[in-house]
Amino acid sequence: MHNGRLPTLVGGIFALAGLVLLCVTIVLAVSTASFLASAERTDGTVVELTARTSTTRNSDGYLRRSTTWYPTVEFTAGGRQYSFESSTGNNPPAYAKGESVPVAYDPADPSDAQIASFWSAYLGPVITGALGLVFTPVGTLLFLKGRRRT
């Protein structure tokens, strides 16, 4: 391989991945904003915290366990009781059992609901956006550096 081909190839892949991540960010953010704009709001109560434990092996070969807590929230809409588990978990838990939380739900389908906080709603777009904002310029710089060498 010539001197500039590897940085050009790697840079192109990183830049393309970054652009895809930025597009995903836009789609997620617009979808979330659209949902929140049309959603009804009410208060819900955290009725349960579900623990999910994952195990990974660190660079020294030791197993590392971490537990993430996902709140289950109950709320009332149209005289009926609904319940959902948040897709966003935390360690330590972000909410306590019995705590009141704001809920946004689709008035046409109240089972489609989420905790109405910034991090619960926009964690996905924040993560993909941050990765896209790192990958795109780094990939572009590698790509251009590799192109100059060839």
Chimera marker file (.cmm) of the C-alpha trace (Angstrom):
<marker_set name="trace">
<marker id="1" x="0.000" y="0.000" z="0.000" r="1" g="1" b="0" radius="0.5"/>
<marker id="2" x="1.234" y="3.472" z="-0.782" r="1" g="1" b="0" radius="0.5"/>
<marker id="3" x="2.017" y="5.841" z="2.077" r="1" g="1" b="0" radius="0.5"/>
<marker id="4" x="-1.234" y="7.834" z="1.885" r="1" g="1" b="0" radius="0.5"/>
<marker id="5" x="-3.761" y="5.128" z="1.127" r="1" g="1" b="0" radius="0.5"/>
<marker id="6" x="-4.296" y="3.877" z="4.680" r="1" g="1" b="0" radius="0.5"/>
<marker id="7" x="-5.000" y="7.334" z="6.185" r="1" g="1" b="0" radius="0.5"/>
<marker id="8" x="-7.207" y="8.111" z="3.185" r="1" g="1" b="0" radius="0.5"/>
<marker id="9" x="-9.195" y="4.888" z="3.631" r="1" g="1" b="0" radius="0.5"/>
<marker id="10" x="-9.485" y="5.156" z="7.431" r="1" g="1" b="0" radius="0.5"/>
<marker id="11" x="-10.279" y="8.866" z="7.209" r="1" g="1" b="0" radius="0.5"/>
<marker id="12" x="-12.956" y="8.263" z="4.610" r="1" g="1" b="0" radius="0.5"/>
<marker id="13" x="-14.579" y="5.564" z="6.753" r="1" g="1" b="0" radius="0.5"/>
<marker id="14" x="-14.476" y="7.757" z="9.871" r="1" g="1" b="0" radius="0.5"/>
<marker id="15" x="-15.823" y="10.801" z="8.037" r="1" g="1" b="0" radius="0.5"/>
<marker id="16" x="-18.625" y="8.763" z="6.462" r="1" g="1" b="0" radius="0.5"/>
<marker id="17" x="-19.506" y="7.171" z="9.826" r="1" g="1" b="0" radius="0.5"/>
<marker id="18" x="-19.526" y="10.643" z="11.387" r="1" g="1" b="0" radius="0.5"/>
<marker id="19" x="-21.889" y="11.967" z="8.722" r="1" g="1" b="0" radius="0.5"/>
<marker id="20" x="-24.203" y="8.973" z="9.192" r="1" g="1" b="0" radius="0.5"/>
<marker id="21" x="-24.194" y="9.590" z="12.961" r="1" g="1" b="0" radius="0.5"/>
<marker id="22" x="-25.043" y="13.269" z="12.410" r="1" g="1" b="0" radius="0.5"/>
<marker id="23" x="-27.946" y="12.268" z="10.148" r="1" g="1" b="0" radius="0.5"/>
<marker id="24" x="-29.175" y="9.789" z="12.768" r="1" g="1" b="0" radius="0.5"/>
<marker id="25" x="-28.909" y="12.580" z="15.356" r="1" g="1" b="0" radius="0.5"/>
<marker id="26" x="-31.099" y="14.862" z="13.270" r="1" g="1" b="0" radius="0.5"/>
<marker id="27" x="-33.726" y="12.146" z="12.736" r="1" g="1" b="0" radius="0.5"/>
<marker id="28" x="-33.782" y="11.234" z="16.448" r="1" g="1" b="0" radius="0.5"/>
<marker id="29" x="-33.930" y="14.866" z="17.591" r="1" g="1" b="0" radius="0.5"/>
<marker id="30" x="-36.715" y="15.798" z="15.151" r="1" g="1" b="0" radius="0.5"/>
<marker id="31" x="-38.700" y="12.679" z="16.065" r="1" g="1" b="0" radius="0.5"/>
<marker id="32" x="-38.327" y="13.375" z="19.788" r="1" g="1" b="0" radius="0.5"/>
<marker id="33" x="-39.185" y="17.064" z="19.408" r="1" g="1" b="0" radius="0.5"/>
<marker id="34" x="-42.239" y="16.175" z="17.312" r="1" g="1" b="0" radius="0.5"/>
<marker id="35" x="-43.399" y="13.658" z="19.917" r="1" g="1" b="0" radius="0.5"/>
<marker id="36" x="-42.924" y="16.132" z="22.772" r="1" g="1" b="0" radius="0.5"/>
<marker id="37" x="-44.690" y="18.936" z="20.850" r="1" g="1" b="0" radius="0.5"/>
<marker id="38" x="-47.829" y="16.840" z="20.364" r="1" g="1" b="0" radius="0.5"/>
<marker id="39" x="-47.709" y="14.953" z="23.677" r="1" g="1" b="0" radius="0.5"/>
<marker id="40" x="-50.019" y="15.458" z="26.603" r="1" g="1" b="0" radius="0.5"/>
<marker id="41" x="-48.349" y="15.987" z="29.967" r="1" g="1" b="0" radius="0.5"/>
<marker id="42" x="-49.160" y="14.644" z="33.379" r="1" g="1" b="0" radius="0.5"/>
<marker id="43" x="-47.417" y="13.520" z="36.520" r="1" g="1" b="0" radius="0.5"/>
<marker id="44" x="-46.497" y="9.912" z="37.117" r="1" g="1" b="0" radius="0.5"/>
<marker id="45" x="-45.057" y="7.971" z="40.012" r="1" g="1" b="0" radius="0.5"/>
<marker id="46" x="-42.003" y="5.725" z="40.014" r="1" g="1" b="0" radius="0.5"/>
<marker id="47" x="-43.387" y="2.390" z="41.209" r="1" g="1" b="0" radius="0.5"/>
<marker id="48" x="-40.364" y="0.175" z="40.651" r="1" g="1" b="0" radius="0.5"/>
<marker id="49" x="-36.652" y="0.293" z="39.881" r="1" g="1" b="0" radius="0.5"/>
<marker id="50" x="-35.442" y="-2.597" z="37.737" r="1" g="1" b="0" radius="0.5"/>
<marker id="51" x="-31.759" y="-3.489" z="38.002" r="1" g="1" b="0" radius="0.5"/>
<marker id="52" x="-29.880" y="-4.717" z="34.952" r="1" g="1" b="0" radius="0.5"/>
<marker id="53" x="-26.362" y="-5.939" z="35.581" r="1" g="1" b="0" radius="0.5"/>
<marker id="54" x="-23.750" y="-6.207" z="32.862" r="1" g="1" b="0" radius="0.5"/>
<marker id="55" x="-20.345" y="-7.839" z="33.091" r="1" g="1" b="0" radius="0.5"/>
<marker id="56" x="-17.297" y="-6.736" z="31.132" r="1" g="1" b="0" radius="0.5"/>
<marker id="57" x="-13.645" y="-7.703" z="31.278" r="1" g="1" b="0" radius="0.5"/>
<marker id="58" x="-11.191" y="-4.842" z="31.768" r="1" g="1" b="0" radius="0.5"/>
<marker id="59" x="-7.723" y="-4.638" z="30.206" r="1" g="1" b="0" radius="0.5"/>
<marker id="60" x="-6.170" y="-6.489" z="33.194" r="1" g="1" b="0" radius="0.5"/>
<marker id="61" x="-8.501" y="-9.423" z="32.637" r="1" g="1" b="0" radius="0.5"/>
<marker id="62" x="-10.642" y="-8.786" z="35.708" r="1" g="1" b="0" radius="0.5"/>
<marker id="63" x="-14.401" y="-9.000" z="35.468" r="1" g="1" b="0" radius="0.5"/>
<marker id="64" x="-16.197" y="-5.757" z="36.141" r="1" g="1" b="0" radius="0.5"/>
<marker id="65" x="-19.893" y="-5.711" z="36.963" r="1" g="1" b="0" radius="0.5"/>
<marker id="66" x="-22.058" y="-2.649" z="36.718" r="1" g="1" b="0" radius="0.5"/>
<marker id="67" x="-25.717" y="-2.248" z="37.537" r="1" g="1" b="0" radius="0.5"/>
<marker id="68" x="-28.044" y="0.192" z="35.813" r="1" g="1" b="0" radius="0.5"/>
<marker id="69" x="-31.432" y="1.069" z="37.304" r="1" g="1" b="0" radius="0.5"/>
<marker id="70" x="-34.468" y="1.612" z="35.054" r="1" g="1" b="0" radius="0.5"/>
<marker id="71" x="-37.560" y="3.258" z="36.583" r="1" g="1" b="0" radius="0.5"/>
<marker id="72" x="-41.052" y="1.925" z="35.943" r="1" g="1" b="0" radius="0.5"/>
<marker id="73" x="-43.569" y="4.760" z="35.981" r="1" g="1" b="0" radius="0.5"/>
<marker id="74" x="-47.345" y="4.651" z="36.427" r="1" g="1" b="0" radius="0.5"/>
<marker id="75" x="-49.649" y="7.473" z="35.377" r="1" g="1" b="0" radius="0.5"/>
<marker id="76" x="-53.321" y="8.055" z="34.716" r="1" g="1" b="0" radius="0.5"/>
<marker id="77" x="-54.721" y="9.285" z="31.385" r="1" g="1" b="0" radius="0.5"/>
<marker id="78" x="-58.377" y="9.385" z="30.396" r="1" g="1" b="0" radius="0.5"/>
<marker id="79" x="-59.361" y="7.638" z="33.613" r="1" g="1" b="0" radius="0.5"/>
<marker id="80" x="-57.136" y="4.613" z="32.890" r="1" g="1" b="0" radius="0.5"/>
<marker id="81" x="-53.903" y="3.586" z="34.560" r="1" g="1" b="0" radius="0.5"/>
<marker id="82" x="-50.816" y="3.131" z="32.363" r="1" g="1" b="0" radius="0.5"/>
<marker id="83" x="-47.323" y="1.922" z="33.118" r="1" g="1" b="0" radius="0.5"/>
<marker id="84" x="-44.014" y="1.993" z="31.245" r="1" g="1" b="0" radius="0.5"/>
<marker id="85" x="-40.373" y="1.259" z="31.882" r="1" g="1" b="0" radius="0.5"/>
<marker id="86" x="-38.048" y="4.093" z="30.944" r="1" g="1" b="0" radius="0.5"/>
<marker id="87" x="-35.555" y="3.327" z="28.199" r="1" g="1" b="0" radius="0.5"/>
<marker id="88" x="-32.968" y="5.401" z="30.083" r="1" g="1" b="0" radius="0.5"/>
<marker id="89" x="-31.253" y="3.862" z="33.087" r="1" g="1" b="0" radius="0.5"/>
<marker id="90" x="-28.765" y="5.298" z="35.554" r="1" g="1" b="0" radius="0.5"/>
<marker id="91" x="-26.262" y="4.284" z="38.185" r="1" g="1" b="0" radius="0.5"/>
<marker id="92" x="-26.914" y="5.475" z="40.831" r="1" g="1" b="0" radius="0.5"/>
<marker id="93" x="-30.671" y="5.527" z="40.207" r="1" g="1" b="0" radius="0.5"/>
<marker id="94" x="-31.906" y="8.910" z="38.979" r="1" g="1" b="0" radius="0.5"/>
<marker id="95" x="-35.271" y="8.456" z="40.714" r="1" g="1" b="0" radius="0.5"/>
<marker id="96" x="-36.494" y="6.936" z="43.949" r="1" g="1" b="0" radius="0.5"/>
<marker id="97" x="-39.451" y="4.583" z="44.335" r="1" g="1" b="0" radius="0.5"/>
<marker id="98" x="-42.535" y="6.718" z="45.057" r="1" g="1" b="0" radius="0.5"/>
<marker id="99" x="-41.044" y="9.836" z="43.444" r="1" g="1" b="0" radius="0.5"/>
<marker id="100" x="-43.270" y="11.968" z="41.224" r="1" g="1" b="0" radius="0.5"/>
<marker id="101" x="-41.956" y="12.501" z="37.676" r="1" g="1" b="0" radius="0.5"/>
<marker id="102" x="-43.256" y="14.449" z="34.658" r="1" g="1" b="0" radius="0.5"/>
<marker id="103" x="-44.648" y="12.226" z="31.914" r="1" g="1" b="0" radius="0.5"/>
<marker id="104" x="-45.270" y="12.972" z="28.237" r="1" g="1" b="0" radius="0.5"/>
<marker id="105" x="-47.625" y="10.619" z="26.390" r="1" g="1" b="0" radius="0.5"/>
<marker id="106" x="-49.295" y="10.318" z="23.007" r="1" g="1" b="0" radius="0.5"/>
<marker id="107" x="-52.978" y="11.284" z="23.498" r="1" g="1" b="0" radius="0.5"/>
<marker id="108" x="-54.009" y="8.820" z="20.763" r="1" g="1" b="0" radius="0.5"/>
<marker id="109" x="-52.011" y="6.007" z="22.420" r="1" g="1" b="0" radius="0.5"/>
<marker id="110" x="-51.230" y="6.719" z="26.093" r="1" g="1" b="0" radius="0.5"/>
<marker id="111" x="-49.156" y="3.532" z="26.308" r="1" g="1" b="0" radius="0.5"/>
<marker id="112" x="-46.584" y="5.446" z="24.212" r="1" g="1" b="0" radius="0.5"/>
<marker id="113" x="-45.058" y="7.483" z="27.018" r="1" g="1" b="0" radius="0.5"/>
<marker id="114" x="-41.749" y="8.627" z="28.427" r="1" g="1" b="0" radius="0.5"/>
<marker id="115" x="-40.359" y="10.623" z="31.309" r="1" g="1" b="0" radius="0.5"/>
<marker id="116" x="-40.506" y="14.260" z="30.187" r="1" g="1" b="0" radius="0.5"/>
<marker id="117" x="-36.983" y="15.324" z="31.143" r="1" g="1" b="0" radius="0.5"/>
<marker id="118" x="-34.213" y="16.527" z="28.867" r="1" g="1" b="0" radius="0.5"/>
<marker id="119" x="-31.907" y="13.548" z="29.466" r="1" g="1" b="0" radius="0.5"/>
<marker id="120" x="-34.641" y="10.931" z="29.173" r="1" g="1" b="0" radius="0.5"/>
<marker id="121" x="-35.849" y="12.444" z="25.911" r="1" g="1" b="0" radius="0.5"/>
<marker id="122" x="-32.602" y="13.522" z="24.264" r="1" g="1" b="0" radius="0.5"/>
<marker id="123" x="-29.908" y="11.128" z="25.534" r="1" g="1" b="0" radius="0.5"/>
<marker id="124" x="-29.817" y="9.217" z="22.213" r="1" g="1" b="0" radius="0.5"/>
<marker id="125" x="-29.397" y="12.311" z="20.023" r="1" g="1" b="0" radius="0.5"/>
<marker id="126" x="-26.786" y="13.763" z="22.414" r="1" g="1" b="0" radius="0.5"/>
<marker id="127" x="-24.677" y="10.586" z="22.229" r="1" g="1" b="0" radius="0.5"/>
<marker id="128" x="-24.921" y="10.124" z="18.450" r="1" g="1" b="0" radius="0.5"/>
<marker id="129" x="-24.376" y="13.848" z="17.898" r="1" g="1" b="0" radius="0.5"/>
<marker id="130" x="-21.246" y="13.906" z="20.072" r="1" g="1" b="0" radius="0.5"/>
<marker id="131" x="-19.802" y="10.904" z="18.249" r="1" g="1" b="0" radius="0.5"/>
<marker id="132" x="-20.671" y="12.432" z="14.877" r="1" g="1" b="0" radius="0.5"/>
<marker id="133" x="-19.040" y="15.725" z="15.853" r="1" g="1" b="0" radius="0.5"/>
<marker id="134" x="-15.823" y="13.869" z="16.714" r="1" g="1" b="0" radius="0.5"/>
<marker id="135" x="-15.746" y="11.339" z="13.859" r="1" g="1" b="0" radius="0.5"/>
<marker id="136" x="-16.542" y="13.749" z="11.019" r="1" g="1" b="0" radius="0.5"/>
<marker id="137" x="-13.684" y="16.273" z="11.441" r="1" g="1" b="0" radius="0.5"/>
<marker id="138" x="-11.131" y="13.639" z="12.523" r="1" g="1" b="0" radius="0.5"/>
<marker id="139" x="-12.023" y="11.488" z="9.535" r="1" g="1" b="0" radius="0.5"/>
<marker id="140" x="-11.975" y="14.467" z="7.199" r="1" g="1" b="0" radius="0.5"/>
<marker id="141" x="-8.506" y="15.521" z="8.414" r="1" g="1" b="0" radius="0.5"/>
<marker id="142" x="-7.145" y="11.978" z="8.014" r="1" g="1" b="0" radius="0.5"/>
<marker id="143" x="-8.703" y="11.723" z="4.575" r="1" g="1" b="0" radius="0.5"/>
<marker id="144" x="-7.207" y="15.038" z="3.411" r="1" g="1" b="0" radius="0.5"/>
<marker id="145" x="-3.798" y="14.225" z="4.924" r="1" g="1" b="0" radius="0.5"/>
<marker id="146" x="-3.789" y="10.866" z="3.139" r="1" g="1" b="0" radius="0.5"/>
<marker id="147" x="-4.840" y="12.456" z="-0.160" r="1" g="1" b="0" radius="0.5"/>
<marker id="148" x="-1.905" y="14.897" z="0.037" r="1" g="1" b="0" radius="0.5"/>
<marker id="149" x="0.548" y="12.023" z="0.473" r="1" g="1" b="0" radius="0.5"/>
<marker id="150" x="-0.635" y="10.105" z="-2.596" r="1" g="1" b="0" radius="0.5"/>
<link id1="1" id2="2" r="1" g="1" b="0" radius="0.2"/>
<link id1="2" id2="3" r="1" g="1" b="0" radius="0.2"/>
<link id1="3" id2="4" r="1" g="1" b="0" radius="0.2"/>
<link id1="4" id2="5" r="1" g="1" b="0" radius="0.2"/>
<link id1="5" id2="6" r="1" g="1" b="0" radius="0.2"/>
<link id1="6" id2="7" r="1" g="1" b="0" radius="0.2"/>
<link id1="7" id2="8" r="1" g="1" b="0" radius="0.2"/>
<link id1="8" id2="9" r="1" g="1" b="0" radius="0.2"/>
<link id1="9" id2="10" r="1" g="1" b="0" radius="0.2"/>
<link id1="10" id2="11" r="1" g="1" b="0" radius="0.2"/>
<link id1="11" id2="12" r="1" g="1" b="0" radius="0.2"/>
<link id1="12" id2="13" r="1" g="1" b="0" radius="0.2"/>
<link id1="13" id2="14" r="1" g="1" b="0" radius="0.2"/>
<link id1="14" id2="15" r="1" g="1" b="0" radius="0.2"/>
<link id1="15" id2="16" r="1" g="1" b="0" radius="0.2"/>
<link id1="16" id2="17" r="1" g="1" b="0" radius="0.2"/>
<link id1="17" id2="18" r="1" g="1" b="0" radius="0.2"/>
<link id1="18" id2="19" r="1" g="1" b="0" radius="0.2"/>
<link id1="19" id2="20" r="1" g="1" b="0" radius="0.2"/>
<link id1="20" id2="21" r="1" g="1" b="0" radius="0.2"/>
<link id1="21" id2="22" r="1" g="1" b="0" radius="0.2"/>
<link id1="22" id2="23" r="1" g="1" b="0" radius="0.2"/>
<link id1="23" id2="24" r="1" g="1" b="0" radius="0.2"/>
<link id1="24" id2="25" r="1" g="1" b="0" radius="0.2"/>
<link id1="25" id2="26" r="1" g="1" b="0" radius="0.2"/>
<link id1="26" id2="27" r="1" g="1" b="0" radius="0.2"/>
<link id1="27" id2="28" r="1" g="1" b="0" radius="0.2"/>
<link id1="28" id2="29" r="1" g="1" b="0" radius="0.2"/>
<link id1="29" id2="30" r="1" g="1" b="0" radius="0.2"/>
<link id1="30" id2="31" r="1" g="1" b="0" radius="0.2"/>
<link id1="31" id2="32" r="1" g="1" b="0" radius="0.2"/>
<link id1="32" id2="33" r="1" g="1" b="0" radius="0.2"/>
<link id1="33" id2="34" r="1" g="1" b="0" radius="0.2"/>
<link id1="34" id2="35" r="1" g="1" b="0" radius="0.2"/>
<link id1="35" id2="36" r="1" g="1" b="0" radius="0.2"/>
<link id1="36" id2="37" r="1" g="1" b="0" radius="0.2"/>
<link id1="37" id2="38" r="1" g="1" b="0" radius="0.2"/>
<link id1="38" id2="39" r="1" g="1" b="0" radius="0.2"/>
<link id1="39" id2="40" r="1" g="1" b="0" radius="0.2"/>
<link id1="40" id2="41" r="1" g="1" b="0" radius="0.2"/>
<link id1="41" id2="42" r="1" g="1" b="0" radius="0.2"/>
<link id1="42" id2="43" r="1" g="1" b="0" radius="0.2"/>
<link id1="43" id2="44" r="1" g="1" b="0" radius="0.2"/>
<link id1="44" id2="45" r="1" g="1" b="0" radius="0.2"/>
<link id1="45" id2="46" r="1" g="1" b="0" radius="0.2"/>
<link id1="46" id2="47" r="1" g="1" b="0" radius="0.2"/>
<link id1="47" id2="48" r="1" g="1" b="0" radius="0.2"/>
<link id1="48" id2="49" r="1" g="1" b="0" radius="0.2"/>
<link id1="49" id2="50" r="1" g="1" b="0" radius="0.2"/>
<link id1="50" id2="51" r="1" g="1" b="0" radius="0.2"/>
<link id1="51" id2="52" r="1" g="1" b="0" radius="0.2"/>
<link id1="52" id2="53" r="1" g="1" b="0" radius="0.2"/>
<link id1="53" id2="54" r="1" g="1" b="0" radius="0.2"/>
<link id1="54" id2="55" r="1" g="1" b="0" radius="0.2"/>
<link id1="55" id2="56" r="1" g="1" b="0" radius="0.2"/>
<link id1="56" id2="57" r="1" g="1" b="0" radius="0.2"/>
<link id1="57" id2="58" r="1" g="1" b="0" radius="0.2"/>
<link id1="58" id2="59" r="1" g="1" b="0" radius="0.2"/>
<link id1="59" id2="60" r="1" g="1" b="0" radius="0.2"/>
<link id1="60" id2="61" r="1" g="1" b="0" radius="0.2"/>
<link id1="61" id2="62" r="1" g="1" b="0" radius="0.2"/>
<link id1="62" id2="63" r="1" g="1" b="0" radius="0.2"/>
<link id1="63" id2="64" r="1" g="1" b="0" radius="0.2"/>
<link id1="64" id2="65" r="1" g="1" b="0" radius="0.2"/>
<link id1="65" id2="66" r="1" g="1" b="0" radius="0.2"/>
<link id1="66" id2="67" r="1" g="1" b="0" radius="0.2"/>
<link id1="67" id2="68" r="1" g="1" b="0" radius="0.2"/>
<link id1="68" id2="69" r="1" g="1" b="0" radius="0.2"/>
<link id1="69" id2="70" r="1" g="1" b="0" radius="0.2"/>
<link id1="70" id2="71" r="1" g="1" b="0" radius="0.2"/>
<link id1="71" id2="72" r="1" g="1" b="0" radius="0.2"/>
<link id1="72" id2="73" r="1" g="1" b="0" radius="0.2"/>
<link id1="73" id2="74" r="1" g="1" b="0" radius="0.2"/>
<link id1="74" id2="75" r="1" g="1" b="0" radius="0.2"/>
<link id1="75" id2="76" r="1" g="1" b="0" radius="0.2"/>
<link id1="76" id2="77" r="1" g="1" b="0" radius="0.2"/>
<link id1="77" id2="78" r="1" g="1" b="0" radius="0.2"/>
<link id1="78" id2="79" r="1" g="1" b="0" radius="0.2"/>
<link id1="79" id2="80" r="1" g="1" b="0" radius="0.2"/>
<link id1="80" id2="81" r="1" g="1" b="0" radius="0.2"/>
<link id1="81" id2="82" r="1" g="1" b="0" radius="0.2"/>
<link id1="82" id2="83" r="1" g="1" b="0" radius="0.2"/>
<link id1="83" id2="84" r="1" g="1" b="0" radius="0.2"/>
<link id1="84" id2="85" r="1" g="1" b="0" radius="0.2"/>
<link id1="85" id2="86" r="1" g="1" b="0" radius="0.2"/>
<link id1="86" id2="87" r="1" g="1" b="0" radius="0.2"/>
<link id1="87" id2="88" r="1" g="1" b="0" radius="0.2"/>
<link id1="88" id2="89" r="1" g="1" b="0" radius="0.2"/>
<link id1="89" id2="90" r="1" g="1" b="0" radius="0.2"/>
<link id1="90" id2="91" r="1" g="1" b="0" radius="0.2"/>
<link id1="91" id2="92" r="1" g="1" b="0" radius="0.2"/>
<link id1="92" id2="93" r="1" g="1" b="0" radius="0.2"/>
<link id1="93" id2="94" r="1" g="1" b="0" radius="0.2"/>
<link id1="94" id2="95" r="1" g="1" b="0" radius="0.2"/>
<link id1="95" id2="96" r="1" g="1" b="0" radius="0.2"/>
<link id1="96" id2="97" r="1" g="1" b="0" radius="0.2"/>
<link id1="97" id2="98" r="1" g="1" b="0" radius="0.2"/>
<link id1="98" id2="99" r="1" g="1" b="0" radius="0.2"/>
<link id1="99" id2="100" r="1" g="1" b="0" radius="0.2"/>
<link id1="100" id2="101" r="1" g="1" b="0" radius="0.2"/>
<link id1="101" id2="102" r="1" g="1" b="0" radius="0.2"/>
<link id1="102" id2="103" r="1" g="1" b="0" radius="0.2"/>
<link id1="103" id2="104" r="1" g="1" b="0" radius="0.2"/>
<link id1="104" id2="105" r="1" g="1" b="0" radius="0.2"/>
<link id1="105" id2="106" r="1" g="1" b="0" radius="0.2"/>
<link id1="106" id2="107" r="1" g="1" b="0" radius="0.2"/>
<link id1="107" id2="108" r="1" g="1" b="0" radius="0.2"/>
<link id1="108" id2="109" r="1" g="1" b="0" radius="0.2"/>
<link id1="109" id2="110" r="1" g="1" b="0" radius="0.2"/>
<link id1="110" id2="111" r="1" g="1" b="0" radius="0.2"/>
<link id1="111" id2="112" r="1" g="1" b="0" radius="0.2"/>
<link id1="112" id2="113" r="1" g="1" b="0" radius="0.2"/>
<link id1="113" id2="114" r="1" g="1" b="0" radius="0.2"/>
<link id1="114" id2="115" r="1" g="1" b="0" radius="0.2"/>
<link id1="115" id2="116" r="1" g="1" b="0" radius="0.2"/>
<link id1="116" id2="117" r="1" g="1" b="0" radius="0.2"/>
<link id1="117" id2="118" r="1" g="1" b="0" radius="0.2"/>
<link id1="118" id2="119" r="1" g="1" b="0" radius="0.2"/>
<link id1="119" id2="120" r="1" g="1" b="0" radius="0.2"/>
<link id1="120" id2="121" r="1" g="1" b="0" radius="0.2"/>
<link id1="121" id2="122" r="1" g="1" b="0" radius="0.2"/>
<link id1="122" id2="123" r="1" g="1" b="0" radius="0.2"/>
<link id1="123" id2="124" r="1" g="1" b="0" radius="0.2"/>
<link id1="124" id2="125" r="1" g="1" b="0" radius="0.2"/>
<link id1="125" id2="126" r="1" g="1" b="0" radius="0.2"/>
<link id1="126" id2="127" r="1" g="1" b="0" radius="0.2"/>
<link id1="127" id2="128" r="1" g="1" b="0" radius="0.2"/>
<link id1="128" id2="129" r="1" g="1" b="0" radius="0.2"/>
<link id1="129" id2="130" r="1" g="1" b="0" radius="0.2"/>
<link id1="130" id2="131" r="1" g="1" b="0" radius="0.2"/>
<link id1="131" id2="132" r="1" g="1" b="0" radius="0.2"/>
<link id1="132" id2="133" r="1" g="1" b="0" radius="0.2"/>
<link id1="133" id2="134" r="1" g="1" b="0" radius="0.2"/>
<link id1="134" id2="135" r="1" g="1" b="0" radius="0.2"/>
<link id1="135" id2="136" r="1" g="1" b="0" radius="0.2"/>
<link id1="136" id2="137" r="1" g="1" b="0" radius="0.2"/>
<link id1="137" id2="138" r="1" g="1" b="0" radius="0.2"/>
<link id1="138" id2="139" r="1" g="1" b="0" radius="0.2"/>
<link id1="139" id2="140" r="1" g="1" b="0" radius="0.2"/>
<link id1="140" id2="141" r="1" g="1" b="0" radius="0.2"/>
<link id1="141" id2="142" r="1" g="1" b="0" radius="0.2"/>
<link id1="142" id2="143" r="1" g="1" b="0" radius="0.2"/>
<link id1="143" id2="144" r="1" g="1" b="0" radius="0.2"/>
<link id1="144" id2="145" r="1" g="1" b="0" radius="0.2"/>
<link id1="145" id2="146" r="1" g="1" b="0" radius="0.2"/>
<link id1="146" id2="147" r="1" g="1" b="0" radius="0.2"/>
<link id1="147" id2="148" r="1" g="1" b="0" radius="0.2"/>
<link id1="148" id2="149" r="1" g="1" b="0" radius="0.2"/>
<link id1="149" id2="150" r="1" g="1" b="0" radius="0.2"/>
</marker_set>
